[in-house]
Amino acid sequence: MTTSLTNISLLVTTKQLTIILIVTATIFAFFIIVAVVKMYKLKAENKRLLESNPFDAKSDSKYKDFREGHLYENQ
C-alpha cells in the first residue's frame, strides 16, 4: 500500500483556485471602496463642523442664574 504523489488527486483544481482568488480579491476591493467613500464623507463632515464654530459671538449671551428654580435654595 504505497501511495505516491501521482496517485493522490489534487483537492482543488487550478480553475477552482482561480475562482476563489477572484472572489476574494473582489470582496477586498469592495471593502476598500467602502472605506474610501466613508473616509471622504467623514472628511467633509469634519470640514463642515470646523467651519461652524460653536463659540461664535451670537451664542455669547448673558449668564442666567440657574439656581432660581424651585430645586435650588434661593439666596
LINSULPE-V58869 format. One line per field, one symbol per residue. psi: psi as a letter, one per 40 degrees, with the letter a starting at -180 (. if undefined). A space follows every 10 residues. Layout:
BEGIN
psi: ???
END
This chain:
BEGIN
psi: fhhidddhii dhiddddddd dddddddddd dddddddddd dddddddddd dghefiddeg iihhheeeie eihh.
END
